[in-house]
Amino acid sequence: MNGNRQRLIFMVLIFLGVGFIALARQMLDEYILSIINFVGIYIILAVSLNVTNGFTGLFSLGHPGFMAIGGYVTAILTFPAGRKSMFLELPQWLASLELSFLPALIVGGICAGLTAVCVGLPVLRLRGHYLAVATMGFLIIVQVLISNWESVTRGPLGLNGLPALTNLWWVYPWLVVTVYVSWKVKFSSYGRRMLSVREDETAAQCLGVNLFKTRVTALVIGAFFAGVAGGLWAHLVTAITPSSFSLILAFNIVVMVVVGGTGSISGAFVAAIIFTLLTEIFRPLEETLSVYGIGEIMMALILILILIFRPQGLFGSREPGILLAKTK
């Protein structure tokens, strides 16, 4: 009975979301629509990072690196074949290949996930701030590689003139998929293993939980959706450069997870909305005063206040009671 109630609530939320998208596209201008798209992309990033950092207790700063991999792969796959002559070292089969948006996004996410496997094998044996530094190093390696692989990525110039494929009908279905997968993982036996690793590694290991495998799985799930978000982002701004995926972006996403509550999908969802809107609200003020970074300063101050007065975040590890099915 409770399971049916939960499914009904999700169906109502999806129906309301479809109605919202349809009305927004009819009534709002392009600037507001772009902000709504960015909100959706940041929700995908925050919720997917929450799978990695919140469910298993890892502290990864490499999310923008996976986002960059997915973004560049998607951009190259959707780039018009007639314009790929600018790429000097693309294999012939890739130079003549032009995929539609959906398969390109999926391939970009898979490439990010495979990279997460390769990175996770050595890196996830570390703990705490050692892991944070290692994942930060991974992000820097990705940036340097993209900047210097000019024959494929065009280096610091990046890829410009990408097809403007991203819109609300692309962003929000992927948002639903991200939230749904994260929700199903959290409230499954595997999700309970992840949470047990976060709470007490020794106790989880004594109960037969494979710590390393659990962490790698969480990293791969988060990386896949980060790669998809990178593809959506690239085709929203119609350009992609190595500088787009910086430590500042990593900091912003981590702040959303911490403020919302590590382990809370709803918290990451709400925090992503709040911080994306705050950034856009302060942007006109920054341009007026010619003082940039006010939004990041406000995010840092909010993070400090949250850590002092509510270190567990807005939601802790909980989800709103209306969305939870009670179990005996």
N, C-alpha and C positions, 0 to 999 in steps of 0.2 A: 504493500500500500504506500509506504513512504517512498519507495523507489519510483513508483508511478507519479507521485506528487513532485518529486525532484525533476523527473523528465518533463512533466507538464510546465514547471517553472522555467526550465531551460528553453522549451519550445516557445513559451510566451515571450521570453527575453529575445530570442532570435527573431520572432515575428515583429516585435517592437523595433528591433535593429533594422530590419528590412524596410519598415515604414519610415524610420528616421533617415536612412540613406536616400530613399526615393524623394522624400520631402526636401532634404538638404540639397540635392542636385537640382531641384526645381527652383528653390527659393533663395539660395545663398550664392554670393559671388565667388570668383575663383580664389581669392585670397583666403577667405574663411574656409573654403573647401580644402585648400592646401594645408591649413592648420589642422583640420580634422583628420586629414590623411597622416600628418606627422604624429598626431596623438595616437592613432591606431598603430603606427609602426613602433613607437616607443613602448606601447603596451606589449606588443609582441616581444620586444627586446627585454623588457623588465620581467615579464612572466617567464620567458625562457631562461633568463639568468637565474631566476628564483628556483628553477628546477635544479640547477647546478649548485648555486651557493646556498639556497634556502633549505632544500630538502636534505642534502648530504653534509652541509656545514663547511663546504669548501670556500675558499676566498680567491676567486679567479678574476683577473683583470684583463683576460684575453678575449672577451666577447667581441669588441670591435674588430679584432683580427679575423674571427670567423665571419663576421659581417662583411669585411672587405673581400674575403675569398668568395663568398656567395655573390656579392655585388659584381665583382669583376667577371666571374664565370658567366653569370646571367647576362651581363652587358655584352660580352663577346659573342655569346650564342644568339642573342637577338639582334646584333648589329647587322645592318643590311649587307648582304653578300657583295653587292656592287661597290661598297665603300671599304671593304676589308683589305684593299691594296695597301693601305697605310700601315698594316701590320706586316713587318718584313719577314718574320720567322714562323708564322702560323703554318702548320701542316696543310697540305692541299685540301684534305677532306674537311678540315675545320674552316678554312678560308671560304669554302663554297657552301658551308652549312649555315642555315638561318632558321632557327626554331621559333615557334610561337611562344608566348609569354609563360604559360603554365608549365610546360616541360622544362623550359629554361630555368624557372624558379626552383623546380624540384631538383634538377641536376646541380644547381648552385648550392642548394641545401645539402645534398648528398656529398658534394666535394668538401663542404665545411665540416660535415660529420666525419668523413674519412680522415680529414686533417686532425680532428679532435682525437681520433683513435691514435694516430701517430704521435701526437703531442702528449696525450694522456699516459701512454705506456711508460715514459721516463718521468714525466713531471708529477703525476699523481701519487708518486711514492713520497713526495714531500708534504709538509704540514705547515699550517699557519702562515706567517709572513714569508717563509721560504717559498711556499707555493705562490703567494701573491707576486713576489719578485720574479719567479720563473715564468708565470703567465704574462707578466708585464714584458719580460724579455721576448716572449713569443710574439706579442703585439709589435714590438719594435722590429723584430726580424721580418715580419710580414710587410711592414711599412718600407723597410730598406729594400726588400726583394722587389716589391712593386715599383719602387722609385728607380731601381737600376735595371729592371728587365724591360728596357725601352722598346725593344722590337715586338713585344707582345702587349705590354700595358701602356706604352707611350710615356713611361716614366712620370716625372712630376707634372707633366702637362695633363695626364689623365685622358679619359675618354669623354669627348663632348658630342653634343648632337644626338644623344641616345633617343630612341622613340619614346614619346610620352605615354607610356602604357599604363602606368599606375593610376588608379582612381579608387573611389570608395568601394566599388564592387569587387576590386581585387584585395584591398587592404583588409576590409572587415571580415570577409569569409576566412582569410588566413588567420585573423585575430581569433575568430571562433574556433578554428581548428587548434590553434596554439593553446587556448584556454581549456578546450575540451580534453586534449591529450594530457596536459598538465594535471587537470582535475582527476582524470581516470588513473593516471600514474600515482598521484598522491593518495587516493583512497583505494589502492589495490595492495595486495600482499607485498609487491615489489616496492611500492611507495613506503610502506611501513618499514621495510628493510632500510631504505634511504634515511628515513627519519631516525631509526634506531642508531645508524652510523653517526648521525649528527649529534645525538644525545649522549651516547656512550659507546665508543669504539670497542672497548674491551668486552663489554657485555654483549654487544652485537656479534662479535667474533666468536664468543663462547656459545652463542645460540646457533652458530653455523652460517652466519652471513659472510659472504665473500666481500671484504671491504674494497679491494681493488676493483673488482668487476662492477660493483655497485657504483663506485665513483666514476668509472669510465663511462658507464651507461648514462649517468646523469649528465656528464660533460657532452656526450654525443647528442643527446636529445636537445640540450640547450644550444649546441653549435648548429644543428640542422635548422632550427627556427631563426637563429641569428643570421645564417646564410640567406634564408628566404627574405628576412627583413632587409638585408643589404641589397638584394635584387629589387625589392619594392622601392627602397629609398633611391637607388640609382635611377630608376625609371620615373621617379616623381620629380627629381630635380634635373633630370635629363643630362647629368654629367656625374663623373666619379673620378676622384683624385686620391692619392695616398694620404694627403693631409686631412681628408674627411674622417679618417678613422684614428683618432688620437687618444691619448691618455685622458684628456678632458671628457671625451665621450664615454670612456670606460668609467670614469668617476661619476658622471651623471647617472649612468644606468645602475651602478652600485648604490648610489644614494637613493634611487627610487625603491630598490629592493629593501634596503635597511629601514627607510622611513615607513614603508608599507608594512614591514614585518617579515623577517626572514622565514620563509615557509608558507606564507599566506599568499595565495593566488589573488584573492580579492584586494589585499593590501598593495601588491605590486600594481594591480590594475588601477586602483584609485590614485596611488602616488604618481604613476606615469602621467595620468591626466593632469594632476595638479602642477607638476613641475614643467610639463610641456607648455601649459597655458601661462604659467608664471614667466617662462622664458620669452614667450611672444608678447606678453604684457609689458615687460621691461625693454623690449627691443626698440620701440619708438623713443623711450627716454634715453637709451644709450646713444641713438643717432642724434638726438637733439643736443645732448651735453657733450657728444664726441668722447664719451667715456664708455668703453666696452668692457664687458665682463660682469655687469651688475647682476645679471641673472644667475651666473655661476656663484657670485658672492652670496646672494640670497639663498641658493641651494645649500652652500656650505654652512651658513648660519642656521638654517632650519635643521640640517643634519646634526650640528653640535647641540642644539636645544633638545632634539629628539633623544640623542644619546645620553644627555644629562637627566632629563625628566621622564623619559619613557624609552629606556634602552631596548625593550622588546619590539618597538615600532608601534604603529597605529593599531594594527590588528593582531600583533603577536604572531603566532603560527595558526591562528584560527581562521575560519571562514564564517560569514554571516549565517546565523541559525536557520534563516528561511531557506537557504540553499542546501542544507544538510539533511540527509535522511537518517533518522535515529536508528540505531542498531541495538538489539538486545544483548 
